[in-house]
Each structure stands twice: as C-alpha cells, then as structure tokens.
Amino acid sequence: AFITCRSSACRSDDNGGVNGGGSHDHKESLDLRKFRRALLAEALGTFIIVIFGVGSVVTAVTTGAQAGIWQVAVVWGFGVTLAILCTAEASGAHLNPAVTMAFLLVRQNDSFGYQKTHASIKALLYVAAQMSGAILGGVVNLALFGETIAAFERLNNIERGASGSERSAMVFGEYYPNPAFSDSPFKAGDVSTFQAMCIEAWGTCVLCFVIFVLTHPRNPVLGENSRPMVPYFIGFTVACLISL
C-alpha cells in the first residue's frame, strides 16, 4: 500500500512503518476547535436575534417606535437574517433549539455526524449555547432599556408582579392572549394553554419545513447563484409567522 503523508506527525519509523498516531490526534484537536467555534457561533447568533427581535418588541411596547405588528416582525426577520449570515459558516446557524432537534432527527449527518450518541451530545451542547446567547441578549436588553421600561410602568401605573404587569413583562416573554389587546374583546380564558402550545408548534413546524426545503442540496429551485438569498428567505418566513 502507498501512503501519502504531508504531516510531520505521520512519518516512517525504523522498521519502514508509518506512525499515524500524531496525525489522528491532530485531526481530533482540529475537530474539537471547530466544534467549540460552532458553539460560540450558536451563542452569538442567538444573542443577535434577541438583541434585534426582543429589542424591537421593547421599543414598540414602551415607546411606540414601531407602528403595528408588521414593523416589529420585519425587525425580527432581519435580525434572524443577520444572525444566519454571521454564523452559518461556523455552525450551520441553527439558532433555535427546535431547529437543532429537527436536524438531529431528520438530517443528523448534516450537522452532527453519523454516531447517534455523539450526535445527541453535540445537539444538547448546541441548545445550551443557544440558551446562553439568548439569556445574555435578554440581560443586555434589560440593561439598555431598563429605564425606558420603568418609565412606561410609571406612566401606566404598573406595579411589577401585580395583576396587569404583563403589559411590561411581555417585552421579554410570551403571553396569551396578547396583553397589549387591552381594548379588544379578548379575555384571559379565550386562549387555552393547549391552543397556545399548538399555535407555537405549528409556527415552528412551518419554519423548520422552509429551512429544510431551502437548504436541501437537491432543491432545484435555488441554483448556486441564488443560494446567498437563503438567509433572507428564512428571515422573511419568521417575519410572516410573527405577523399572523
């Protein structure tokens, strides 16, 4: 057998054999560094999404900077697009635990390799990185807009933790029905927990479907010249879902 070896770690020994152990260790080291880089990218990408997306909600609720849900949705969509463009090369830009779980179940080898156990561990680390980035983004938003939120609460006689404080807490989380619909006919019991869960599941399903279709290598609709538009189409999908 003929072995071509360009690494100094792979060399002939005194018996004419080849020592490939160093090359194997070097590859493992490179793989580990690549995976660490991917985790950092997932955290950074999710951080970007929260900064732009949740930030737009904060300004819309507390200052009226965005008029209507569509303007908020557009900021979310562009935030997602920017996050994908910044991180896709390093991690594949999952940036969402649901997307990571979907890739693990359907296209495992694309992101995590063939071995199921190792793939599951990598997926969990992806989710941990995403959660860390999202939490950090929330902390930064609170630091940036804390005084604005306090002023909004003072103006509207909102006491944190009391009934009605959902109007300010909604800038960081989801409530159903929307607390901003104070002048609408909706009441708290009009949307059940099960209905809200099904709506979230359906929206996530649509998002994952679009991502899988747009990124599939056998999809003939998007040629090589159109591939750079994929992050924008995914961002548009997020914007459309938020506006519904």
Disulfide bonds with the S-S distance in Angstrom:
Cys5-Cys10 2.48
